[in-house]
Amino acid sequence: MLTYEYKCAGSRAQYAAIDEAIRVCQFIRNKCLRLWMDERGIGQNDLQKYCAVLAHTYAFADHLNSTARQVAADRAWAAISRFYANCKAKKPGKKGYPKFARHTRSVEYKKSGWKLEPDGRHITFKDGCGIGQLRLIGTRNIETFPITRITRVRVIKRADGYYVQFCVQADRVVEHLPTGAIVGIDVGLNAYTTDSDGNTVGNPRYLRKAEKRLKHLQRRLSRTNKGSKNRLKARKRLARAHLKVQRQREDFARKQANALVTSHDLIAYEDLKIANMVRNRHLAKAISDASWGRFLAWVSYYGTLHAIMIIKVAPRFTSQHCSQCKTLVKKSLSVRTHVCPTCGLVMDRDENAARNILKKAIDDGTAGQAGTNVPLSA
């Protein structure tokens, strides 16, 4: 599945219509969730049928395309099924009981309710919400795909405008050129990544660099009066600044993952529990700013695309064991150099960990476990 995204241009009335469609989508999702809470034995089909009941009961809900209402019900069921799965798996702690949505930012259509113009630069929404025709801004050639291949169309509201996404049923094929290189990587805070060959990538720290401006914009927002137009403007400026940081992180993680995969035939990394690591209040901001989860997700994606081996290993003692003689050398997080009293090996802590990660991947034979990639559509 490929996703093509365009920024869309329209009038203020059209943007207001998009906002209304998003609110209706949120309303239907929350009503479906309330039905599940109030009645026992409600399933996914019951929520789909309930969409028609809501359309007959509320005139504004009938304006939204029927497939968009079904997607809203699917969103409610996704939250419910995730809660059921966590309970069945006996996940420790909170199980993620479904909550009512408050800040929905998208509305999604299936194969009806919209029409892509032949030029591929305009899309018309034909339901009763009154969105009409929007101009698409972008370089992708969506018109080259048959309409039957476009399975979903999603309209998204972001801080810097409105976007249209097309989900296209297609296979992305990439030919990997074998290099014969294998590598283990260790993610960190001082260096973004350190590999088993001693190569490091610096941590860009986008949030830290933008923090001064973000604090300034936050102070300007807090000085405005609630409900005023100046407050709305200040809120938009702050949101755009945060969006820029988010996009910088995503772009950096994607490029680094792509470069790593294209230059190696096997990659091993630690299966970190990042959600548990950010509970440390001293390191939570730095870990979130590094965005390890996005980077490792892109490594797995590109590894699947290139059909190379991506192996996850348990993180236990990768930093403490000596990579040369396997002696346990205990050290606190502040100690950045590995010094082995047995064999005399002196090495950067992260490089030592990366070597241990690669050895674990090879010695333990984890290539056939869950970290191994299986070809999928991209």
C-alpha positions as CSV (number, residue, x, y, z in Angstrom):
1,M,0.0,0.0,0.0
2,L,1.4,3.4,-1.0
3,T,0.2,6.7,0.5
4,Y,0.4,9.9,-1.7
5,E,-0.1,13.2,0.1
6,Y,-0.9,16.6,-1.3
7,K,-1.5,19.9,0.3
8,C,-4.9,21.2,-0.8
9,A,-6.0,24.8,-1.7
10,G,-9.5,26.0,-1.3
11,S,-11.7,28.8,0.1
12,R,-12.5,29.6,3.7
13,A,-16.0,28.2,3.2
14,Q,-14.5,24.9,1.9
15,Y,-12.1,24.8,4.9
16,A,-15.1,25.4,7.2
17,A,-16.9,22.5,5.5
18,I,-13.9,20.2,6.0
19,D,-13.9,21.2,9.7
20,E,-17.6,20.3,9.9
21,A,-17.1,16.9,8.3
22,I,-14.3,16.2,10.8
23,R,-16.6,17.1,13.7
24,V,-19.3,14.8,12.3
25,C,-16.8,12.0,12.0
26,Q,-15.8,12.5,15.6
27,F,-19.5,12.7,16.7
28,I,-20.3,9.3,15.0
29,R,-17.2,7.7,16.5
30,N,-18.1,8.8,20.0
31,K,-21.8,7.7,19.6
32,C,-20.6,4.3,18.5
33,L,-18.4,4.1,21.5
34,R,-21.2,5.1,23.8
35,L,-23.4,2.4,22.3
36,W,-20.7,-0.2,23.1
37,M,-20.5,1.1,26.6
38,D,-24.2,1.0,27.2
39,E,-25.1,-2.3,25.7
40,R,-23.5,-5.7,26.1
41,G,-22.5,-7.9,23.1
42,I,-22.0,-5.1,20.6
43,G,-19.8,-6.1,17.7
44,Q,-18.3,-4.4,14.7
45,N,-21.3,-5.1,12.5
46,D,-23.6,-3.6,15.1
47,L,-21.6,-0.4,15.0
48,Q,-21.7,-0.3,11.2
49,K,-25.5,-0.7,11.3
50,Y,-25.7,2.0,13.9
51,C,-24.3,4.5,11.5
52,A,-27.4,4.4,9.4
53,V,-29.5,4.9,12.5
54,L,-27.5,8.1,13.4
55,A,-27.9,9.3,9.8
56,H,-31.7,9.1,10.1
57,T,-31.7,10.6,13.6
58,Y,-29.4,13.6,13.0
59,A,-29.6,15.6,9.8
60,F,-26.0,16.8,10.0
61,A,-24.8,13.2,10.2
62,D,-26.7,12.3,7.0
63,H,-24.7,15.0,5.1
64,L,-21.6,13.0,5.5
65,N,-20.9,10.2,3.0
66,S,-22.0,6.7,4.2
67,T,-18.5,5.3,3.7
68,A,-17.0,8.1,5.8
69,R,-19.5,7.2,8.6
70,Q,-18.4,3.6,8.3
71,V,-14.8,4.6,8.8
72,A,-15.7,6.6,11.9
73,A,-17.4,3.4,13.3
74,D,-14.3,1.4,12.4
75,R,-12.2,3.9,14.4
76,A,-14.3,3.2,17.4
77,W,-14.0,-0.5,16.9
78,A,-10.3,-0.2,16.6
79,A,-10.0,1.3,20.0
80,I,-12.4,-1.4,21.4
81,S,-10.5,-4.3,19.8
82,R,-7.2,-3.0,21.1
83,F,-8.6,-2.9,24.6
84,Y,-9.9,-6.5,24.2
85,A,-6.4,-7.6,22.9
86,N,-4.6,-6.0,25.8
87,C,-7.0,-7.8,28.3
88,K,-6.6,-11.1,26.5
89,A,-2.8,-10.8,26.5
90,K,-2.9,-9.7,30.2
91,K,-0.9,-6.6,29.6
92,P,0.5,-5.2,32.8
93,G,-0.9,-1.9,34.0
94,K,-3.7,-0.1,32.3
95,K,-5.4,-1.9,29.4
96,G,-6.3,1.1,27.3
97,Y,-10.0,1.4,27.9
98,P,-11.5,3.3,25.0
99,K,-12.0,7.0,25.5
100,F,-14.1,9.6,23.7
101,A,-12.2,11.5,21.0
102,R,-11.9,15.2,21.5
103,H,-9.4,16.4,18.9
104,T,-10.1,14.5,15.7
105,R,-8.2,15.9,12.8
106,S,-9.2,13.8,9.8
107,V,-12.1,12.4,7.8
108,E,-11.7,9.4,5.6
109,Y,-13.7,8.2,2.6
110,K,-13.6,4.8,0.9
111,K,-14.4,4.5,-2.8
112,S,-17.4,6.8,-3.0
113,G,-18.1,10.4,-2.0
114,W,-15.2,11.8,-4.1
115,K,-14.1,12.2,-7.7
116,L,-10.5,12.7,-8.9
117,E,-10.4,15.0,-11.9
118,P,-8.6,13.6,-15.1
119,D,-5.8,16.2,-14.7
120,G,-4.9,14.7,-11.3
121,R,-4.7,18.1,-9.8
122,H,-8.2,18.5,-8.5
123,I,-10.5,16.4,-6.3
124,T,-14.2,16.9,-5.8
125,F,-16.1,15.7,-2.7
126,K,-19.7,15.0,-3.7
127,D,-21.4,14.4,-0.3
128,G,-23.7,16.8,1.5
129,C,-20.9,18.5,3.6
130,G,-20.3,21.1,0.8
131,I,-16.5,20.7,0.5
132,G,-16.7,20.8,-3.3
133,Q,-13.6,20.9,-5.5
134,L,-10.1,21.3,-4.0
135,R,-6.9,22.0,-5.8
136,L,-4.0,19.5,-5.1
137,I,-0.5,20.9,-4.6
138,G,2.3,18.4,-5.0
139,T,4.5,16.6,-7.5
140,R,3.1,13.0,-7.3
141,N,1.4,11.7,-10.4
142,I,-1.7,10.2,-8.7
143,E,-3.6,10.3,-12.1
144,T,-1.3,7.5,-13.4
145,F,-3.0,5.0,-11.1
146,P,-6.4,3.5,-12.1
147,I,-9.2,4.8,-9.9
148,T,-10.0,1.2,-8.8
149,R,-6.5,1.1,-7.2
150,I,-7.3,4.1,-4.9
151,T,-8.9,2.4,-1.8
152,R,-9.1,5.4,0.6
153,V,-9.0,9.2,0.5
154,R,-8.3,11.0,3.7
155,V,-8.6,14.7,4.4
156,I,-6.3,15.9,7.3
157,K,-6.2,19.2,9.1
158,R,-2.7,20.2,10.3
159,A,-1.3,23.4,11.9
160,D,-0.1,24.7,8.5
161,G,-3.2,23.8,6.4
162,Y,-5.2,21.0,5.0
163,Y,-3.9,17.9,3.2
164,V,-5.4,15.1,1.1
165,Q,-4.0,11.6,1.3
166,F,-4.6,8.8,-1.3
167,C,-4.1,5.2,-0.2
168,V,-3.1,3.3,-3.4
169,Q,-3.1,-0.4,-3.7
170,A,0.3,-1.1,-5.2
171,D,3.5,-2.9,-4.5
172,R,6.7,-1.0,-4.1
173,V,9.7,-2.9,-5.4
174,V,13.3,-2.0,-4.6
175,E,16.3,-3.9,-5.8
176,H,18.9,-4.3,-3.0
177,L,22.5,-4.3,-4.1
178,P,24.4,-6.7,-1.8
179,T,27.3,-5.2,0.0
180,G,28.3,-8.2,2.2
181,A,28.4,-5.9,5.3
182,I,26.7,-6.7,8.6
183,V,26.3,-4.3,11.5
184,G,24.9,-3.9,15.0
185,I,23.7,-0.5,16.1
186,D,23.2,1.0,19.4
187,V,20.9,4.1,19.8
188,G,21.9,6.7,22.3
189,L,21.6,10.3,23.5
190,N,25.1,11.6,23.1
191,A,25.3,10.0,19.6
192,Y,22.1,9.2,17.7
193,T,23.5,5.8,16.6
194,T,26.8,4.0,17.1
195,D,27.5,0.9,15.1
196,S,29.8,-2.1,15.6
197,D,32.4,-0.6,13.3
198,G,32.8,2.5,15.4
199,N,30.9,4.9,13.1
200,T,28.6,7.4,14.9
201,V,25.8,9.7,13.8
202,G,25.4,12.9,15.8
203,N,22.2,13.6,17.7
204,P,20.5,16.5,16.0
205,R,18.4,17.5,19.1
206,Y,15.8,19.4,17.2
207,L,13.6,20.0,20.2
208,R,16.5,21.5,22.2
209,K,17.4,23.8,19.4
210,A,13.8,25.0,19.0
211,E,13.1,25.2,22.7
212,K,13.9,28.9,23.0
213,R,11.4,29.8,20.3
214,L,8.8,27.4,21.6
215,K,9.0,29.0,25.1
216,H,8.7,32.4,23.6
217,L,5.6,31.4,21.6
218,Q,4.1,29.6,24.6
219,R,4.5,32.8,26.7
220,R,2.8,34.9,24.0
221,L,-0.1,32.4,24.0
222,S,-0.5,32.5,27.8
223,R,-0.7,36.3,27.7
224,T,-3.7,36.4,25.4
225,N,-7.3,36.3,26.5
226,K,-9.3,33.1,26.1
227,G,-11.7,33.2,23.2
228,S,-9.9,36.1,21.5
229,K,-8.7,36.1,17.9
230,N,-5.2,36.9,19.1
231,R,-5.2,33.7,21.1
232,L,-6.2,31.7,18.1
233,K,-3.4,33.3,16.1
234,A,-0.8,32.6,18.9
235,R,-2.0,29.0,19.2
236,K,-1.6,28.5,15.4
237,R,2.0,29.9,15.5
238,L,2.9,27.6,18.4
239,A,1.4,24.6,16.6
240,R,3.3,25.3,13.4
241,A,6.6,25.5,15.4
242,H,5.9,22.1,17.0
243,L,4.9,20.7,13.6
244,K,8.3,21.8,12.2
245,V,10.1,19.9,15.0
246,Q,8.1,16.8,14.3
247,R,8.8,16.9,10.6
248,Q,12.5,17.4,11.2
249,R,12.6,14.4,13.4
250,E,10.7,12.3,10.9
251,D,12.9,13.4,8.0
252,F,16.1,12.7,9.8
253,A,15.0,9.3,11.1
254,R,13.8,8.2,7.6
255,K,17.0,9.3,5.9
256,Q,19.3,7.7,8.4
257,A,17.3,4.4,8.3
258,N,17.4,4.4,4.5
259,A,21.2,5.0,4.4
260,L,21.8,2.3,6.9
261,V,19.7,-0.3,5.1
262,T,21.0,0.4,1.6
263,S,24.6,-0.1,2.8
264,H,24.2,-3.4,4.8
265,D,22.9,-6.9,4.3
266,L,22.1,-7.6,8.0
267,I,21.3,-5.2,10.8
268,A,20.9,-6.0,14.4
269,Y,19.5,-3.6,17.1
270,E,18.2,-3.7,20.6
271,D,14.5,-4.4,21.2
272,L,14.1,-1.5,23.5
273,K,11.0,-0.8,25.6
274,I,10.9,2.9,25.0
275,A,7.6,3.4,26.7
276,N,9.2,2.3,29.9
277,M,12.4,4.3,29.4
278,V,10.5,7.6,29.1
279,R,9.2,7.1,32.7
280,N,12.6,8.5,33.8
281,R,11.8,12.1,34.3
282,H,15.4,13.1,33.9
283,L,15.8,11.6,30.4
284,A,12.2,11.6,29.1
285,K,12.6,14.7,27.0
286,A,15.9,13.7,25.6
287,I,14.6,10.2,24.7
288,S,11.5,11.6,23.0
289,D,13.6,14.2,21.1
290,A,15.8,11.4,19.8
291,S,12.8,9.6,18.4
292,W,14.3,6.2,18.5
293,G,11.0,4.5,17.9
294,R,10.5,6.2,14.5
295,F,14.0,5.5,13.5
296,L,13.8,1.8,14.3
297,A,10.4,1.6,12.6
298,W,11.9,3.0,9.4
299,V,14.8,0.5,9.7
300,S,12.3,-2.4,9.8
301,Y,10.3,-0.9,7.0
302,Y,13.3,-0.4,4.7
303,G,14.7,-3.7,5.7
304,T,11.5,-5.4,4.5
305,L,11.5,-3.3,1.3
306,H,15.1,-4.3,0.5
307,A,14.5,-7.9,1.7
308,I,17.5,-7.9,4.1
309,M,17.7,-9.4,7.6
310,I,16.7,-7.1,10.5
311,I,17.2,-8.8,13.9
312,K,16.0,-7.6,17.3
313,V,18.0,-8.7,20.3
314,A,17.3,-8.5,24.0
315,P,18.9,-5.4,25.5
316,R,20.0,-7.2,28.7
317,F,23.7,-6.5,29.6
318,T,24.7,-5.3,26.1
319,S,26.4,-2.3,27.6
320,Q,27.9,-4.2,30.6
321,H,29.5,-7.2,29.0
322,C,32.9,-6.8,27.4
323,S,32.6,-7.4,23.6
324,Q,36.0,-9.1,23.5
325,C,36.1,-11.4,26.5
326,K,32.5,-11.3,27.8
327,T,33.5,-10.2,31.3
328,L,30.7,-8.4,33.1
329,V,31.9,-4.8,33.7
330,K,29.2,-2.9,35.6
331,K,29.0,0.8,35.0
332,S,26.5,3.6,35.6
333,L,24.9,5.6,32.8
334,S,27.3,8.4,33.4
335,V,30.3,6.2,32.6
336,R,30.8,6.6,28.8
337,T,34.0,4.5,28.3
338,H,34.2,0.7,28.6
339,V,37.4,-0.4,30.4
340,C,37.8,-4.1,30.8
341,P,40.0,-5.2,33.8
342,T,40.4,-8.7,32.3
343,C,41.5,-8.2,28.7
344,G,42.4,-4.5,28.9
345,L,39.9,-3.4,26.2
346,V,39.3,0.3,26.2
347,M,36.4,1.4,24.0
348,D,33.5,3.8,23.8
349,R,30.6,2.4,25.7
350,D,28.1,2.5,22.8
351,E,30.5,0.9,20.3
352,N,31.0,-1.9,22.8
353,A,27.3,-2.3,23.1
354,A,26.9,-2.3,19.3
355,R,29.4,-5.2,19.0
356,N,27.6,-7.2,21.7
357,I,24.3,-6.6,19.8
358,L,25.7,-8.0,16.6
359,K,27.3,-11.0,18.4
360,K,24.0,-11.8,20.1
361,A,22.2,-11.7,16.8
362,I,24.7,-14.1,15.2
363,D,25.4,-16.4,18.1
364,D,21.9,-16.8,19.5
365,G,20.4,-17.6,16.1
366,T,17.6,-15.1,16.4
367,A,17.3,-14.7,12.7
368,G,14.2,-16.8,12.7
369,Q,12.4,-15.0,15.5
370,A,10.0,-12.1,15.5
371,G,12.5,-9.5,14.5
372,T,13.0,-11.1,11.1
373,N,11.3,-9.3,8.3
374,V,8.6,-10.9,6.0
375,P,8.0,-9.3,2.6
376,L,5.0,-6.9,2.7
377,S,3.4,-4.3,0.5
378,A,4.8,-0.8,0.9
